[in-house]
Every structure is written in C-alpha cells, then in structure tokens.
Amino acid sequence: MAGKKVNKGKTFSMTSAEIRQSFLDFFEARGHTIVPSMSLVPGGDQTLLFTNSGMVQFKDVFLGTGKRPYKRVADSQKCMRVAGKHNDLDDVGRDDTHHTFFEMLGNWSFGDYYKKEAIEWAWELLTVEWGLPGDKLWATCFEDELGDIPRDDEAAEYWRQQPGFNPDHLLFFGREENFWEMADTGPVGPDSEIFLDRGQKYCEKADEPGHACQVNGDCQRFLELWNLVFIQYNRSSPTDIRPLPAKHVDTGLGFERIVSVIQDVDSNYRTDLFTPLMDTIQKLAGHTKTDRETHFTPYRVIADHSRAATFLITDGVVPGNIGRNYVCRMIIRRASRFGSMIGLNEPFLAEVAETVIEHYGDAYPELVRNRQAILQTVTDEERRFHHTVEIGINYLSDIVQATLASKKKVISGDQAFNLYATYGLPFEITRDIARESNLDVEEEGFRVAMETHRIASGSGDTASGLVDADIEFYQQLLVDLVEEGRLGDNGVMYDPYSSYSTQGDVLAIITSGQKANSASAGESIGVILPTTPFYVEAGGQVSDTGVLQPANGENWEMHITDTRQPVDGLIIHFGEVSTGELRLGAPVKATLDKHRRLDIMRNHTATHLLHAALRQVLGEHVRQAGSLVAPDRLRFDFTHPQAMTPEEIAKVEEWVNEAILENHALTIIHQPRDEAIKDGAMALFGETYGDTVRSVSIGMDKRISFELCAGTHVTETGIIGPFLLISEGSVAAGIRRIEAFTGREALRMIRAQRASLQHLAGELGGTPGAVEQRVEQLIEERDLLFNKIITVRKQSAFAALDQLTPEDVSGISLLTGQIPEADPEILRDLADRFRSKHPNCVVVLASVSDEKPLVVAAISPDLVERDFHAGELVKTIAKIIGGGGGGKPSLAQAGGKDPARVEEALGAVKTWLQERLSSS
C-alpha cells in the first residue's frame, strides 16, 4: 500500500516528518553525509535572490571553484521561488501544487557513483521504502532533437533493469525537458525524470476536445516527482560540449508533492504540511469546515505566505522596499489582505507563524531559536500595512473604475508603483485586485519605476569582484599549479590566524588577466604564493594589506592592497610594484600591515560585543543583518522595528565598554556545525558555513557572546580599548545601522573632541567644565535678542502697512505694497489685519530677504464666494519674479528669484483683478 509503513504487524500513514526523515535515513545508510539546509539567502552568491533549488549550496563544486570533504551527500533544502524565471507566486492560491516556499529533497555524488546507483536507489526508495506502485511510475531520458549530443541510452538501460519497471513506461524527450544547464557555459548534462500516473480522476481537462493525458502533458494526471541530473559535460560555447573528467549526480525530489502522493490526497494543501496551519486559520476566522472549503483560495494563500515569511525572517530577511526585503514585505501584506477577505481584520499572522514554528521546529530548530523575532516582525509589518491599506485600496478602486470607463484593460506601471510608494500596496496585491475586475497591471512599467526610484534614492546592492580575469582562467591556473607540483591538492595554504608574515617563491604573476614572467615598477599585478597569512575579505571583514619584499637581497618591492580568492584553493595578492622588477620564481617575504590588522581585529571583536549588547538592551529579536569590519570603523546592521532612544544607545555603549574593561578572554575552536549550533552559537545572516565551523566565544566564567565566525580577533577584550558609538539610524524598514570606533580611531576622536572643547572654553573665557553652562547662557541671550528683533520688525512692518493707501477698483479695496525685512508670518499677519478692516478687499504684500522675493496674497470671504482665488493670483505674480506658489482661495503665498521685478509684479495685481471682474 502506498504511503503505509509496517511496524510490528500494524500499518500507519507516514507523516511528513517521517517521510523527510526516511529519505535522509535511506541515503545515510548508503554512505551519504547528511548536511543541514543552507539559508534561504545564498551567502556569497550575487546571482540569486534566494536559494531556489537543492543544488545551490553545491554550486561551487559543480563549477570547480569549491570542494567538500565528502563525495556523497543528501539533505532537505529550504527553497524560495518568487523571482526571475523561477517565480511561482502568481499561481499560489490558484491551484494545489504551487508554493513560494518549499522543500527540496536531494542526493548528490561528486565524482563518485553515477547513473546506475542513482536510478536504482530512486526506484528502491519509491517502490520499496515508500510503497508506490511500480506499474504506475514512468521515466524519461534524453534524446537530442538536434542530433549533436548522444542519446542517453545508458540511463535508459538502467531503468529497464529495475524490478517491476514497465519498459513501455520509458520515454525520450529533447533539450527542453531532459537536458540540464546551470548557465550558458559550464557544467551540463542529461537528466531523467520520474512521473507518477495518479489516474484518470486527476485529469482536469478530460472534457476538452482532443485532450490526451500523457507524460509532460498539460494536465495533472501524470505528476513529476523526481529529477535525476547526470552532469557529464562541460559547455564552453553553444556548440562546444565536451566530457567532464569527473561526473556528478544532482537530484531533486519535491517534498510537498511526494507527501501528497504518500498521504494520498489531491492537494499539497491537504497534507499535514499545511493542515495544522489551516486549522489555526479556521479557528481564528471562526469558520466551519464548509466555510473553509468555500474560501479555500484565501486559506491556501495565507498558509503558504505565512510559512514562507516565517522561514524568511528566520534567515534574516525582514520587510523592506527592495530585493529580498520587498518579497518578505509583499508576502506578509498579501497574506494579510487575503485574511481580510475572510473577516480577519486585525493582525493575525503571528498566530499562524506560531503554528509553523511548532510544526517545523524539530526539522528546522532555527525557527524555535528565532521565535520572538519572527512573531514581532510579522505583527509589526501587519500593523504598518493596516495603517494605509484602506486608503490605498480605495484609491486603487478609483483607478480601476477609471480604467474600466476608458475601455482600457491594463493599469499602468507608474500608477501601480505610486500605490506602493504612497500607500504600501505591493504590485502583487494591486494585480490581485485588478484581476477581480478582469484587468491586468503593467509589470514591466512597475519594475522600471521601482528601479528609477531605487537609483534616485541611492539604494541597491553593490558587488565587488575580479574584473581582470574570468573564473575559467583561475580554475585552469590552479589545476596547472597542482599538476606541476608547485601547490598541494588543497591549493594555497591559507592561515590568517597564526602569523603576520610568510616566505615562499612566487608561483604566478598575473597582469590584465594573463600570466606573466615578470613585472616592473608601476605595474598593477596579482601574485600567487604557496602560503599566505593575508585575510581574504569575508563575513564583513576587509582584506589585509601589506608588502611583498625580496628574500634574497634583490632590490624591488610590491605593495599589496587587496587579497582575493576567485576559486577555492587559489589566493591572489593584488597590488602595485613600487620599485625594481619582480620575477616569477623569486623567493619573497610577504608581510601584512600589523597595525592595520590589529585595528581590524579590535573592530571585529567589538562587533561581536555590540551584537550581544543590542540583544541584552533591546531584546532577543535583534540579529545581524550585515556588517563592515574595517581598520578605521565598524558598521553593524541589525533587525529592530524602531529607532533606538538616547537612553538605549547609552546603555549599549556602556555595556560594550564594561565588557572591554572586564578583559574577557576569547576562546576560538573548530567544531561540527550541528554541535556549535546546539550549544548556542549564532550563525550570521547571509553567511555560508561548512560542516566544520570556527566558533568564537567571549568570556570564560560567563560567556557573553558565542558566534560562528571565520574572522580574526583579539585574544582578550581589553586590547580593544575605548568603544565609541558614533551613529544609529535606519537602513530600511525594520533594519537599523550603528557605526562605531574602537582603539586608535576612538582615541583620535577623543583627543580631537577634547582639543575642540578646550579651544571653545578659551573662546568663552572659562574652563572646559563650564562650557555647557556658558553655552546655555549664550542661547538664552540669543533667544532674548531674537525676540526683541522680531518685535521691532513687527512694529516696523505695521508702521509700513499704515503708510500704504488702498485703491478702489470697482468697489473693491485693493492694497499692494512692499514691507521691508518681513518674513512670511509677518506678511500673513499684516494681510489678515487689513482684511479684517475691509470686508470687500484684495491685499498683496511683498518683501525681499536674502535677495529672494516673497509675496503673500489674501482675499476677503465675500470675494471668495464669487470664485476669486488667492492661489491663482500668486501664481500670476510668481511668474513675473521667476518663481512659483499657491495656496487656498482666501490666502496664498509665492516665492521667486528676481527681486528687481517685485514692483512690476505688484503692478500686475490690478490688471489681474480687473480681468477677473470683467470675466465674472
């Protein structure tokens, strides 16, 4: 029986947790290392918004830029598909199979087993372990429709050998269906997909004329379960495909799909992956089972988006305006909006997220550790959305009605972006609502408007990289050095922790992406040595700088300004030859800048203390969301919903300085990642970790900080010196940024501020201790003098007003004139004073301040009732003085650039009034 497992004579349906674990146990028993899922944020990969498949964490292995200590591995990987060509969002809620977040079960071989084992184990797991009917399974293999690549008869023959497999269920398809490509160039290979015939009842198109149920067809009867990718070629161009020296296996099994099959339900959303979430939604909505079925689309959207948001926030993604943060904001707001469709009008998603944590916490313990941050972030975002959603939707309704009235079918991208920028309506919600009226929204226009806004506001990601050579060049260079015996199998020996210098022969010189035999003074080059103590930029810590000098008495020198690792095992020192000539093979001594490194170490350890202090002062929801560790400063981004108060900032700074003065020792060890995480170590946002990690613990008797970190640190906190928190501000919604100084930079700032204070005390004729009191006295004196000046100016202005004589224009009192040195408030007071005494009047007063003219116009209420408008009047005047303005019918204001034309502008008032009287 499919989906039943025998246990002591009894049968029971497998839960999703049991299915996940049975997959991992099956492959562990066959020599696979079981690794944790990587973060949804792919560390170090600028090409992906999110981890969208199981192979992402092994991408470097397939590209040849990375290595692993194992050849067989399996896992359950967290994935998101909401961007680019892998964007399933539009289908979420509309059907029973699409999700934003999902899990991908996978097993991999790195140059170890190949097609035979991959196919045999897939068949055994499906038919024996999970009991799926073999006569209902189909397999596809590759046959090139262009005839350039050999047909995969090898995989086909292994399928025919499987016990119980029907040879008639083996089909061949072309490049689109059965050929895997990571990119236009690089590793490629045929794949073999496994389908399950779920029966005629699953065909939703049986009534369509000419429809035929088939593998890779367009109905739901044949369900794709598993894709086995056989990476055996390297593509260097569209037509040049050659065999790889080592062949790999990469498989992906959709977890939600296999659970629906084993649990024998017709929807992923009816499995126990979602039913607990839907039970919570039903309870919150006060629905019956019938209500739940009637509103199944909102239930699906809320369940899917709540699960996705919970996992995103766990991995450090918070709601924001661009990139990953926009996706997080969008799915929370979209779920909230669908909640309102079933009567959930107050923040409720935290309760659904709580169910996600409870249901998935055993498999993904990071959910439990970050419970507080998840619940607070979700609720804060819902509340922000509720503040503006009603206004935004009302405005959108007006746009929808106007679009329908104009007989158009599409709402413009500019309008959609304005709804998002002004009212917080993500594009996807605007599209949802538009489609309810059979309209669409211009997505490309929205993206262009958002990008324009991003550039104008200075937002966006930046990525640095090597621009003087490509990855293939460095891969080949590493292979050559290893094959020539000049480097070991593990490449350059990298140890930035034990020493500040190293000696060795120059193994390679790189100029403009090419190998060279020598380099002279003034040339910018890259140099490869057999060992290096230079830290390669990672985890926010910048690279080391230093100097390369001869070890044999020759006369040359090279200043190293950067250190990079383009492929795993190859470290390159970049810089400029300052004197002499550097030759290939020359014996050299590489020495990093010790003082600079020590400053960096101070800032890095202080960053760990700052993280701990923020969690102590603000709460456990605080997590790192980015950092920079440089010699002159540290910058730390963290999750927190509002600005810190001055008291909180002071407490954080005091906490860090106390920890420094207590001179805590640091303990740095290498240990299994699972062990470190279980022991409480914090893994940082966006970082990629191997199976063995380096953990940094601060404090012996009382551990005050414990993080996974590959950076360099001081041995005791006392070495850090003073810690000065310089600034705290917003980076994006829910993300704050702190900048701080330590050590020598902090001392420099303290000295500069002390010198400034002493100078100021001398200027004030007192001591530094009396400066504050003296400044307060000066402020009081200044305010007193300022008030006296304002009083004198008002008196002068009133006197100037009394010197002006109104003119009768067809029974209307018209007063115009200039008032010296008057600000807008004084002009408005004067206009009101004249208007209060003349019930049928127009008054326009002007003044010039700092060579810029200012005009105020006022019109009496009886004239306003006759459609006279002060705003229209000042716009006419403003054109003459080179400016603009506006206001209410009764009172308006304008400014300009040309003070020489003020009299001319005032003279135009009478003309305007006469024309207005004539037209009325």
Salt bridges, closest charged atoms under 4 A:
ASP45 OD2 - LYS59 NZ 3.25
ASP60 OD1 - ARG68 NH2 3.08
ASP90 OD1 - ARG431 NH2 3.63
ASP90 OD1 - ARG435 NH1 2.59
ASP91 OD2 - HIS98 NE2 3.80
ASP95 OD2 - HIS98 ND1 2.49
ASP96 OD1 - ARG300 NH1 2.78
GLU103 OE1 - ARG20 NE 2.93
ASP112 OD2 - ARG72 NE 2.38
GLU120 OE2 - LYS116 NZ 2.82
GLU124 OE2 - ARG30 NH2 2.95
GLU129 OE2 - LYS5 NZ 3.73
GLU143 OE1 - ARG151 NH1 3.77
ASP144 OD1 - ARG175 NE 2.83
ASP148 OD2 - ARG175 NH2 3.70
ASP152 OD1 - LYS115 NZ 2.60
ASP153 OD1 - ARG151 NE 2.70
GLU154 OE1 - LYS115 NZ 3.39
GLU157 OE1 - ARG160 NH1 3.57
GLU181 OE2 - ARG235 NH1 2.21
ASP197 OD1 - ARG221 NE 2.81
ASP218 OD2 - LYS205 NZ 3.60
ASP218 OD1 - HIS211 ND1 3.37
ASP240 OD1 - ARG242 NE 2.99
GLU256 OE2 - ARG307 NH1 3.10
ASP266 OD1 - ARG270 NE 3.36
ASP279 OD1 - ARG292 NH1 2.67
GLU293 OE2 - ARG270 NH1 3.02
ASP304 OD2 - HIS99 ND1 3.58
ASP304 OD1 - HIS305 ND1 2.89
ASP315 OD2 - LYS78 NZ 3.13
GLU354 OE2 - ARG371 NE 2.74
GLU366 OE2 - LYS78 NZ 2.80
GLU381 OE2 - ARG329 NE 2.90
GLU381 OE2 - ARG333 NE 2.54
GLU381 OE1 - ARG384 NH2 2.99
GLU428 OE2 - ARG447 NH2 3.46
ASP432 OD2 - ARG334 NE 2.66
GLU436 OE2 - ARG337 NH2 3.03
GLU443 OE1 - ARG431 NH1 3.76
GLU443 OE2 - ARG447 NH2 3.40
GLU451 OE2 - ARG454 NH2 2.30
ASP480 OD2 - LYS515 NZ 3.97
GLU484 OE1 - ARG486 NH2 2.65
GLU537 OE1 - ARG564 NH2 3.32
ASP544 OD2 - ARG597 NH2 2.72
GLU554 OE2 - ARG583 NH2 2.14
GLU557 OE1 - HIS559 NE2 3.39
ASP562 OD2 - ARG564 NE 3.00
ASP599 OD1 - ARG602 NH1 2.85
ASP599 OD2 - ARG744 NH2 2.49
GLU620 OE1 - ARG615 NH2 2.51
ASP632 OD1 - ARG633 NH1 3.41
ASP637 OD1 - ARG737 NE 2.65
GLU662 OE1 - HIS664 NE2 2.61
ASP679 OD2 - ARG703 NH1 3.52
GLU707 OE1 - HIS608 NE2 3.63
GLU707 OE2 - HIS611 ND1 2.82
GLU728 OE2 - ARG736 NE 2.72
GLU739 OE1 - ARG633 NE 3.92
GLU745 OE2 - ARG748 NH2 2.84
ASP783 OD1 - ARG782 NH2 2.77
GLU807 OE2 - LYS910 NZ 2.49
ASP832 OD1 - ARG835 NH2 2.55
GLU904 OE2 - ARG901 NH2 2.79
